[in-house]
């Protein structure tokens, strides 16, 4: 049956909710990529196996839902029991039978599976009371952890496709663009350009063909925001894409997904097929003149294809190389036709803007950066995972309130935002509001939303070297400033990290960076020197120590450090077992010794030592 009206949408919603009302409890199991890697599917299978043998009043296997990423990746696999919201962490297959007997058949809470707050050491029963969740405001992630991503009716039951119906039956394309502009929504893919302005520019171009493209090519190290949305709530992306298509006059759209995201591809393809079956994609949607279909284009893992013009080349089957920026994609994009390209998170915001209104959305965040932003919070922070916060929240609130602070209570050193082209911000910037303009003014950028936290054991020269090396390898090589300039920057950073640096190298790197920024063809080169420039700005003393003193203050750069075992060594033998090069000798309960000629400075002994008795200088 095709859904052709809001009335039919409401009927589907009612039928699904009536079916859900049969269950006294529901179990939501996180089946995002992280939890799946830790055995979440086996947990789902165990629920299925046990419930096929046992009959529980008011509960069947249909009440067990495989959902998208809940966000709290550090504590997965996660199981939530509704309606109470009982929150179980690090669940294993062997725990399932106990959960069924105690928490489903009866109302007992199993303390050993509850989350322990690292600050208070108290067990917390309900997930809304966990600081990781309570400080968030979820809009783009509103359905993650709440619906089964492969079930279109579950999405409809949570208000899905009502915004599309509203737009197609009560609004003109110009009305739609006006509402998006009024909301203040800026693209969440990195540039932060006004979505409304982009859509209007495309719509104003006279052409028989327009395209809309969703950029799911998320290549930043440590970033998994778009992946999680495509895996956990694919219909929100399709609904936003369809609304954009109506606004600009497009009949065809594409979702560009990285080849490294197989689950996202599966769920997006299933969502597209279900929409076609239900009449939400195809001809005369909601019995209007609007016709629209979506296809998946798979990327081959090239970081540069996250850049708009390179991505469109890739979609067209050509080599993914960027072109000059004076050629605007809203005028000449895919196949040289006017094209709107926004990222996954941007499109996921669109349906709720039309559900709750542009004024509601504009009232969240700051005046120039409205709404919320999704971040992947990773690195040396206790609570790693996927978070969504209102624009204007400070870095301190994110890292210490949501993230729970630094692992092992070590000193905070820096946070990098914006991916490999972003910048590193020091402790003095912890109270900086997180919005597009503030981050840019301080030498970093919003980017797509990667946030990497670093402690005092992080060498900033090494960080700049790592990200520059990444960009060198990912450069398409089309323009000389990027191809050769980044390569030379990396060579100078290697030279400094190995203790061969000269003071003139710093001036040389700054001059070279200026050329790369001003002369590169696309955003990869134009922002490529950011990690270097930001670390030079805030951590120049570390560069000086590497060059003048031939010393790495963080104890990271191998050529500049030595490992020694202190007299406090307990002789536990852990470091001997960890050393693959037999560089450590000693007897049990006696101080061990490191042979400097054999030591490769790999750090395995430091990681193995529980008593912090290995000195790195």
C-alpha positions as CSV (number, residue, x, y, z in Angstrom):
1,X,0.0,0.0,0.0
2,X,1.3,3.5,-0.9
3,X,1.0,6.2,1.7
4,X,-0.6,9.1,-0.2
5,X,-1.8,11.5,2.6
6,X,-1.1,12.7,6.1
7,X,-4.2,10.7,7.2
8,X,-2.6,7.5,6.1
9,X,0.7,8.4,7.8
10,X,-1.3,8.9,11.0
11,X,-3.0,5.5,10.5
12,X,0.3,3.7,10.1
13,X,1.6,5.5,13.2
14,X,-1.5,4.5,15.2
15,X,-1.3,0.9,14.2
16,X,2.4,0.7,15.1
17,X,1.8,2.3,18.5
18,X,-1.2,0.1,19.2
19,X,1.0,-2.9,18.6
20,X,3.6,-1.5,20.9
21,X,1.0,-1.0,23.6
22,X,0.8,-4.8,24.0
23,X,4.2,-4.8,25.7
24,X,4.6,-3.8,29.3
25,X,8.3,-3.3,28.7
26,X,10.6,-2.8,25.7
27,X,14.3,-3.6,25.4
28,X,16.5,-1.3,23.3
29,X,19.8,-2.8,22.4
30,X,22.5,-0.6,20.9
31,X,23.6,-2.1,17.6
32,X,25.8,0.7,16.3
33,X,29.1,-0.3,14.8
34,X,31.0,0.0,18.1
35,X,28.5,-2.1,20.1
36,X,28.3,-4.7,17.3
37,X,32.1,-5.0,17.5
38,X,31.7,-5.9,21.2
39,X,29.1,-8.5,20.6
40,X,25.7,-6.7,20.5
41,X,24.3,-8.9,17.8
42,X,25.1,-12.0,19.9
43,X,23.1,-10.3,22.7
44,X,20.1,-9.8,20.4
45,X,20.4,-13.4,19.3
46,X,20.5,-14.6,22.9
47,X,17.3,-12.7,23.7
48,X,15.7,-14.3,20.7
49,X,16.8,-17.8,21.7
50,X,15.6,-17.5,25.3
51,X,12.3,-15.8,24.5
52,X,11.4,-18.5,21.9
53,X,11.6,-21.0,24.8
54,X,10.0,-18.9,27.6
55,X,6.6,-17.2,27.6
56,X,6.5,-13.9,29.5
57,X,3.2,-12.1,29.9
58,X,3.2,-8.8,28.2
59,X,6.6,-9.4,26.5
60,X,7.7,-11.1,23.3
61,X,10.8,-11.0,21.1
62,X,9.0,-8.1,19.1
63,X,9.6,-6.0,22.2
64,X,13.4,-6.3,21.7
65,X,14.7,-3.7,19.4
66,X,18.0,-3.4,17.6
67,X,18.6,0.3,17.6
68,X,21.2,2.6,16.3
69,X,24.1,4.0,18.3
70,X,23.1,5.3,21.7
71,X,26.3,7.4,21.8
72,X,27.9,6.2,25.0
73,X,30.5,4.0,23.1
74,X,32.9,3.8,26.1
75,X,30.3,1.7,28.0
76,X,28.9,-0.6,25.2
77,X,27.2,-2.9,24.6
78,X,24.3,-1.0,26.0
79,X,20.8,-2.3,26.9
80,X,18.0,0.0,28.0
81,X,14.7,-1.3,29.4
82,X,11.7,1.0,28.9
83,X,9.5,2.5,30.2
84,X,11.7,3.0,33.3
85,X,14.8,3.7,31.4
86,X,17.0,1.2,33.2
87,X,20.4,1.6,31.8
88,X,22.8,-1.5,31.6
89,X,26.3,-1.1,30.4
90,X,29.0,-3.5,29.1
91,X,26.4,-6.2,28.8
92,X,27.6,-9.7,27.8
93,X,25.7,-12.7,26.3
94,X,26.0,-14.5,29.6
95,X,24.0,-11.6,31.3
96,X,20.9,-11.9,29.1
97,X,19.2,-14.7,31.0
98,X,19.7,-12.8,34.3
99,X,18.3,-9.6,32.7
100,X,15.2,-11.5,31.4
101,X,14.5,-13.2,34.8
102,X,15.1,-10.2,37.1
103,X,14.4,-7.1,35.1
104,X,11.8,-8.2,32.6
105,X,9.9,-11.0,34.3
106,X,10.0,-8.9,37.5
107,X,11.1,-5.3,38.2
108,X,14.4,-6.0,39.9
109,X,17.4,-3.8,39.0
110,X,20.7,-5.6,38.6
111,X,23.3,-3.3,40.3
112,X,26.4,-4.8,38.7
113,X,25.3,-3.8,35.2
114,X,24.5,-0.2,36.1
115,X,26.7,2.7,35.2
116,X,29.1,4.0,37.9
117,X,29.6,7.7,37.9
118,X,33.4,8.2,38.0
119,X,33.1,11.4,40.2
120,X,30.7,10.2,42.8
121,X,31.3,6.4,42.5
122,X,27.5,6.0,42.7
123,X,25.5,3.6,40.6
124,X,23.0,5.3,38.3
125,X,19.9,3.4,37.3
126,X,18.2,5.6,34.6
127,X,20.1,6.7,31.5
128,X,18.6,10.3,31.6
129,X,20.3,10.7,34.9
130,X,23.7,9.9,33.6
131,X,25.8,13.1,33.1
132,X,26.8,12.0,29.6
133,X,23.2,12.2,28.5
134,X,21.7,14.8,30.8
135,X,23.9,17.6,29.4
136,X,23.0,16.9,25.8
137,X,20.2,18.2,23.6
138,X,19.4,15.8,20.9
139,X,17.9,17.0,17.6
140,X,19.8,15.4,14.8
141,X,20.3,12.3,17.0
142,X,16.7,12.4,18.3
143,X,15.8,8.9,17.1
144,X,19.1,7.1,17.7
145,X,18.6,4.5,20.4
146,X,14.8,4.9,20.2
147,X,13.9,3.2,16.9
148,X,14.8,0.2,14.8
149,X,16.6,1.8,11.8
150,X,15.5,-0.9,9.4
151,X,11.8,-0.4,10.2
152,X,10.1,2.4,8.3
153,X,7.0,2.1,10.4
154,X,9.0,2.7,13.6
155,X,10.2,6.0,12.1
156,X,6.7,7.0,11.0
157,X,5.4,6.2,14.6
158,X,7.9,8.7,15.9
159,X,6.6,11.5,13.6
160,X,8.5,10.5,10.5
161,X,7.5,11.9,7.0
162,X,4.9,14.2,8.6
163,X,7.2,17.2,7.7
164,X,7.5,16.0,4.1
165,X,3.7,15.7,3.9
166,X,3.3,19.2,5.3
167,X,5.8,20.7,2.9
168,X,4.4,19.1,-0.2
169,X,0.8,19.8,0.5
170,X,0.8,23.2,2.2
171,X,4.0,25.0,1.2
172,X,5.6,26.3,-2.0
173,X,9.3,25.7,-2.7
174,X,10.0,29.3,-1.9
175,X,8.2,28.9,1.5
176,X,10.4,26.0,2.3
177,X,13.6,27.9,1.5
178,X,12.4,30.9,3.5
179,X,11.7,28.7,6.5
180,X,15.2,27.1,6.3
181,X,16.8,30.5,6.1
182,X,14.8,31.8,9.0
183,X,16.0,28.8,11.2
184,X,19.6,30.0,10.7
185,X,20.7,26.4,9.9
186,X,24.3,26.4,8.7
187,X,25.8,23.4,6.9
188,X,27.3,20.9,9.4
189,X,29.9,19.5,7.0
190,X,32.6,21.9,7.9
191,X,32.2,25.2,6.0
192,X,29.2,26.4,8.0
193,X,27.6,28.0,5.0
194,X,23.9,29.1,5.3
195,X,21.7,26.2,4.1
196,X,18.9,28.5,3.1
197,X,21.2,30.7,1.0
198,X,22.7,27.7,-0.7
199,X,19.3,26.3,-1.5
200,X,18.0,29.6,-2.9
201,X,21.0,30.1,-5.1
202,X,20.5,26.7,-6.6
203,X,16.7,27.1,-7.0
204,X,17.2,30.5,-8.8
205,X,19.4,28.9,-11.6
206,X,17.2,28.3,-14.6
207,X,17.7,24.7,-15.7
208,X,15.6,21.6,-16.5
209,X,17.7,19.5,-14.2
210,X,18.7,20.1,-10.6
211,X,20.3,17.6,-8.1
212,X,20.6,17.2,-4.4
213,X,23.4,15.2,-2.8
214,X,23.9,14.1,0.8
215,X,27.6,14.0,1.7
216,X,28.2,10.9,3.9
217,X,32.0,10.8,3.1
218,X,33.2,11.3,6.6
219,X,37.0,10.9,6.5
220,X,38.3,12.7,9.6
221,X,40.2,10.4,12.0
222,X,38.1,9.7,15.0
223,X,34.9,11.0,13.5
224,X,31.7,8.8,13.3
225,X,28.8,11.3,13.5
226,X,27.4,10.9,10.0
227,X,28.0,7.1,10.0
228,X,26.0,6.7,13.2
229,X,23.0,8.7,11.8
230,X,23.0,6.8,8.5
231,X,23.2,3.5,10.5
232,X,20.7,4.5,13.2
233,X,18.2,6.9,11.6
234,X,18.4,6.7,7.7
235,X,14.9,7.9,7.1
236,X,15.6,11.3,8.7
237,X,18.3,11.8,6.1
238,X,16.0,10.7,3.3
239,X,13.2,12.9,4.5
240,X,15.5,16.0,4.7
241,X,16.9,15.2,1.3
242,X,13.4,15.0,-0.2
243,X,12.4,18.3,1.3
244,X,15.5,19.9,-0.2
245,X,14.7,18.4,-3.6
246,X,11.3,19.9,-3.5
247,X,12.7,23.3,-2.6
248,X,15.2,23.5,-5.4
249,X,13.3,21.5,-8.1
250,X,15.3,18.3,-8.1
251,X,14.0,15.0,-9.3
252,X,17.0,12.9,-8.5
253,X,19.3,12.7,-5.4
254,X,22.3,10.8,-4.2
255,X,23.7,9.7,-0.9
256,X,27.4,9.5,-1.1
257,X,28.7,6.9,1.5
258,X,32.2,5.9,2.3
259,X,33.0,2.3,1.3
260,X,34.3,1.8,4.9
261,X,30.7,2.2,6.2
262,X,29.1,-1.1,5.1
263,X,26.3,-1.0,7.8
264,X,25.4,2.5,6.8
265,X,25.1,1.4,3.1
266,X,22.8,-1.5,4.1
267,X,20.5,0.6,6.2
268,X,20.4,3.5,3.8
269,X,19.6,1.1,0.9
270,X,16.9,-0.6,2.9
271,X,15.4,2.7,3.8
272,X,15.3,3.8,0.1
273,X,13.7,0.5,-0.9
274,X,11.0,0.8,1.8
275,X,10.3,4.4,0.8
276,X,9.7,3.3,-2.8
277,X,7.3,0.5,-1.7
278,X,5.4,3.0,0.5
279,X,5.2,5.7,-2.2
280,X,7.4,8.1,-0.3
281,X,9.9,8.0,-3.2
282,X,9.0,7.8,-6.9
283,X,6.2,9.4,-8.8
284,X,3.6,11.9,-7.5
285,X,4.6,11.7,-3.8
286,X,1.6,12.4,-1.5
287,X,-0.5,12.7,-4.7
288,X,1.3,15.9,-5.7
289,X,3.3,16.7,-8.8
290,X,6.5,16.1,-6.9
291,X,8.5,13.2,-8.3
292,X,11.8,12.2,-6.6
293,X,14.1,9.2,-6.3
294,X,17.4,8.6,-4.4
295,X,20.4,6.5,-5.3
296,X,23.5,5.5,-3.2
297,X,26.9,6.3,-4.6
298,X,29.8,4.6,-2.8
299,X,33.1,6.3,-2.3
300,X,36.4,4.5,-2.5
301,X,37.9,5.9,0.7
302,X,39.6,9.0,-0.6
303,X,39.6,11.8,2.0
304,X,39.6,14.5,-0.7
305,X,36.3,13.3,-2.0
306,X,34.7,14.9,1.1
307,X,35.3,18.2,-0.8
308,X,32.2,19.1,-2.7
309,X,33.5,19.3,-6.3
310,X,35.7,16.2,-5.9
311,X,32.7,14.3,-4.5
312,X,30.6,15.3,-7.5
313,X,33.3,14.1,-9.8
314,X,33.3,10.8,-8.0
315,X,29.5,10.4,-8.2
316,X,29.7,11.0,-11.9
317,X,32.3,8.2,-12.2
318,X,35.3,10.4,-12.8
319,X,38.5,10.8,-10.8
320,X,37.7,12.5,-7.5
321,X,39.7,15.7,-8.0
322,X,38.5,19.2,-6.9
323,X,38.1,22.1,-9.2
324,X,38.6,25.8,-8.9
325,X,36.3,27.4,-6.3
326,X,35.0,30.2,-8.6
327,X,32.9,27.5,-10.3
328,X,30.0,27.2,-7.8
329,X,28.3,23.9,-7.5
330,X,24.9,25.5,-7.0
331,X,25.3,26.7,-10.6
332,X,27.4,24.0,-12.1
333,X,27.6,20.9,-9.9
334,X,26.9,17.3,-10.8
335,X,27.0,16.8,-14.5
336,X,27.4,20.6,-14.7
337,X,23.9,21.1,-13.5
338,X,22.8,23.2,-10.4
339,X,23.4,21.0,-7.3
340,X,22.8,21.3,-3.6
341,X,25.2,19.4,-1.4
342,X,24.9,19.2,2.4
343,X,26.1,16.6,4.8
344,X,24.2,13.9,6.7
345,X,23.7,15.9,9.9
346,X,22.4,18.9,8.0
347,X,19.7,16.9,6.3
348,X,18.8,15.1,9.6
349,X,17.9,18.6,11.1
350,X,15.5,19.5,8.3
351,X,12.4,17.5,9.2
352,X,12.3,18.7,12.8
353,X,12.7,22.3,11.6
354,X,9.3,21.9,9.8
355,X,7.8,19.9,12.6
356,X,8.6,22.5,15.4
357,X,9.1,25.6,13.3
358,X,12.1,27.8,12.3
359,X,11.7,30.1,15.4
360,X,12.0,27.1,17.7
361,X,15.2,26.0,16.0
362,X,16.6,29.5,15.9
363,X,16.0,29.8,19.6
364,X,18.6,27.1,20.3
365,X,22.3,27.8,20.3
366,X,23.7,31.3,19.5
367,X,22.5,34.1,17.2
368,X,25.0,33.3,14.4
369,X,25.3,29.5,15.1
370,X,21.8,28.2,15.7
371,X,20.7,24.8,16.7
372,X,22.9,22.0,18.0
373,X,26.1,20.2,16.8
374,X,27.0,16.5,16.9
375,X,30.5,15.6,18.0
376,X,32.5,12.4,18.2
377,X,34.3,12.9,21.6
378,X,37.4,10.7,21.6
379,X,41.0,10.6,22.9
380,X,42.2,10.9,26.5
381,X,38.7,11.5,28.0
382,X,36.8,9.1,30.2
383,X,33.5,9.1,28.4
384,X,34.1,8.7,24.7
385,X,31.2,8.6,22.3
386,X,28.7,10.5,20.2
387,X,27.2,13.6,21.7
388,X,24.9,16.4,20.6
389,X,25.0,19.8,22.3
390,X,23.6,23.3,21.7
391,X,25.9,25.7,20.0
392,X,27.6,28.0,22.4
393,X,28.4,25.4,25.0
394,X,32.0,25.6,26.2
395,X,34.8,23.2,25.6
396,X,35.1,22.7,29.4
397,X,31.4,21.6,29.6
398,X,31.9,19.1,26.9
399,X,35.1,17.6,28.1
400,X,34.5,17.6,31.8
401,X,30.7,17.5,32.3
402,X,29.8,15.2,29.4
403,X,33.2,13.6,28.9
404,X,33.8,13.0,32.6
405,X,37.3,14.6,32.5
406,X,40.7,13.2,31.6
407,X,41.6,9.5,32.0
408,X,43.5,8.8,35.3
409,X,42.9,12.4,36.3
410,X,46.0,13.5,34.3
411,X,46.3,17.2,33.3
412,X,44.4,18.4,30.3
413,X,46.7,19.7,27.6
414,X,44.8,20.3,24.3
415,X,41.7,19.5,22.3
416,X,41.7,19.3,18.5
417,X,38.5,20.2,16.7
418,X,37.7,20.0,13.0
419,X,39.5,16.9,12.0
420,X,43.0,16.7,10.4
421,X,42.6,20.2,9.1
422,X,41.5,21.6,12.4
423,X,43.5,23.2,15.2
424,X,44.6,22.4,18.7
425,X,43.4,24.6,21.5
426,X,45.1,24.7,24.9
427,X,43.8,24.8,28.5
428,X,43.4,28.6,28.4
429,X,40.7,28.1,25.7
430,X,38.6,25.7,27.7
431,X,35.9,28.3,28.3
432,X,35.7,29.1,24.7
433,X,32.1,28.8,23.3
434,X,31.8,26.1,20.7
435,X,30.4,27.7,17.6
436,X,31.5,28.3,14.0
437,X,33.0,31.8,14.4
438,X,34.6,31.4,17.9
439,X,36.6,28.3,16.9
440,X,37.7,29.9,13.6
441,X,38.8,33.1,15.3
442,X,41.0,31.0,17.7
443,X,42.8,29.0,15.1
444,X,40.6,26.0,14.9
445,X,37.4,25.1,13.1
446,X,34.1,23.3,13.6
447,X,34.7,20.9,10.7
448,X,32.3,18.0,10.6
449,X,32.5,17.5,14.4
450,X,35.6,15.5,15.4
451,X,36.9,16.4,18.8
452,X,40.1,14.7,20.1
453,X,41.1,15.3,23.7
454,X,44.8,15.2,24.7
455,X,46.6,14.9,28.0
456,X,50.0,16.0,29.2
457,X,51.6,12.9,27.6
458,X,50.8,14.2,24.1
459,X,53.6,15.8,22.1
460,X,52.2,18.6,20.0
461,X,55.0,18.4,17.5
462,X,54.1,14.7,17.0
463,X,50.4,15.7,16.6
464,X,51.2,18.2,13.9
465,X,53.4,15.6,12.2
466,X,50.7,12.9,12.3
467,X,48.0,15.1,10.8
468,X,50.3,16.6,8.2
469,X,51.3,13.1,7.2
470,X,47.7,12.1,6.9
471,X,46.9,15.1,4.6
472,X,50.0,14.4,2.5
473,X,48.8,10.9,1.8
474,X,45.2,12.1,1.1
475,X,46.1,15.0,-1.2
476,X,44.9,14.3,-4.7
477,X,48.1,15.9,-6.0
478,X,46.4,18.1,-8.5
479,X,47.8,21.4,-7.3
480,X,51.5,22.0,-6.5
481,X,51.0,24.1,-3.2
482,X,49.1,21.2,-1.6
483,X,51.0,18.3,-3.1
484,X,54.5,19.6,-2.5
485,X,53.9,22.2,0.2
486,X,52.4,19.7,2.7
487,X,55.1,17.2,1.9
488,X,57.8,19.7,2.7
489,X,56.0,20.7,5.9
490,X,55.9,17.0,7.0
491,X,59.6,16.6,6.2
492,X,60.5,19.6,8.4
493,X,58.3,18.2,11.3
494,X,60.0,14.8,11.0
495,X,63.4,16.6,11.1
496,X,62.4,18.4,14.3
497,X,60.9,15.4,16.0
498,X,64.1,13.5,15.4
499,X,66.3,16.1,17.0
500,X,67.8,17.5,13.8
501,X,65.8,20.7,13.7
502,X,67.2,24.2,13.4
503,X,65.6,27.4,14.7
504,X,65.2,28.7,11.1
505,X,62.9,25.7,10.4
506,X,60.1,27.4,12.3
507,X,60.2,30.5,10.1
508,X,60.5,28.3,7.1
509,X,57.3,26.3,8.1
510,X,55.3,29.5,8.8
511,X,56.2,31.0,5.4
512,X,55.5,27.8,3.6
513,X,52.1,27.5,5.4
514,X,51.1,30.9,4.2
515,X,51.8,29.9,0.6
516,X,49.9,26.6,0.9
517,X,46.9,28.4,2.5
518,X,46.7,31.1,-0.2
519,X,47.5,29.1,-3.3
520,X,45.9,25.7,-2.8
521,X,43.0,24.8,-5.1
522,X,40.6,23.3,-2.5
523,X,39.9,23.2,1.2
524,X,42.3,20.3,1.9
525,X,45.3,22.4,1.1
526,X,43.9,25.7,2.3
527,X,43.3,24.3,5.8
528,X,46.1,21.7,5.8
529,X,48.6,23.8,7.8
530,X,46.1,24.4,10.6
531,X,47.5,21.7,12.9
532,X,51.0,23.1,12.6
533,X,50.0,26.8,12.9
534,X,47.8,26.2,15.9
535,X,50.4,24.2,17.8
536,X,53.0,26.8,16.9
537,X,50.7,29.5,18.3
538,X,49.9,27.8,21.6
539,X,52.7,25.3,22.1
540,X,55.7,27.1,20.6
541,X,57.9,26.2,23.6
542,X,57.6,22.5,22.7
543,X,59.1,23.2,19.3
544,X,61.8,25.1,20.9
545,X,62.6,22.3,23.3
546,X,62.9,19.8,20.4
547,X,65.2,22.1,18.5
548,X,67.4,23.8,21.1
549,X,67.4,21.2,23.9
550,X,67.0,18.1,21.8
551,X,64.2,17.0,24.2
552,X,60.6,15.9,23.9
553,X,58.8,17.3,27.0
554,X,55.9,14.8,26.6
555,X,58.2,11.8,26.2
556,X,56.9,10.8,22.9
557,X,59.5,11.4,20.1
558,X,61.7,8.2,20.2
559,X,65.0,9.8,19.1
560,X,64.8,12.3,22.0
561,X,63.8,10.1,24.9
562,X,65.1,7.3,27.1
563,X,63.3,4.8,29.3
564,X,64.6,4.0,32.8
565,X,63.1,2.0,35.6
566,X,63.1,3.8,39.0
567,X,64.0,2.3,42.4
568,X,60.3,2.1,43.3
569,X,60.0,-0.9,40.9
570,X,58.1,-3.7,42.7
571,X,59.6,-6.4,40.4
572,X,56.1,-7.6,39.3
573,X,57.6,-8.8,35.9
574,X,54.8,-7.2,33.9
575,X,57.2,-5.0,31.9
576,X,59.4,-8.0,31.1
577,X,56.4,-9.9,29.7
578,X,55.3,-6.8,27.6
579,X,58.7,-6.2,26.0
580,X,58.9,-7.9,22.6
581,X,62.6,-7.1,22.3
582,X,63.9,-8.7,25.5
583,X,65.3,-5.3,26.5
584,X,64.2,-5.6,30.2
585,X,65.8,-8.0,32.7
586,X,65.4,-8.7,36.4
587,X,64.2,-11.0,39.0
588,X,60.8,-11.2,40.7
589,X,60.3,-8.6,43.5
590,X,63.6,-6.9,42.5
591,X,64.2,-3.7,40.6
592,X,64.4,-4.4,36.8
593,X,66.8,-2.9,34.3
594,X,66.4,-1.7,30.7
595,X,69.1,-2.4,28.2
596,X,69.3,0.9,26.2
597,X,70.8,-0.7,23.2
598,X,68.0,-3.2,22.8
599,X,65.2,-0.7,23.8
600,X,63.1,0.5,20.8
601,X,61.2,3.0,23.0
602,X,57.9,1.5,21.9
603,X,56.2,2.3,25.2
604,X,54.8,-1.3,25.8
605,X,56.5,-1.4,29.2
606,X,55.0,1.9,30.3
607,X,51.5,0.7,29.3
608,X,52.0,-2.6,31.2
609,X,53.4,-1.0,34.4
610,X,50.7,-0.6,37.1
611,X,52.9,1.2,39.5
612,X,54.2,4.1,37.3
613,X,57.8,3.3,38.0
614,X,59.1,3.7,34.4
615,X,60.6,7.2,33.9
616,X,60.5,8.6,30.4
617,X,62.8,11.5,29.7
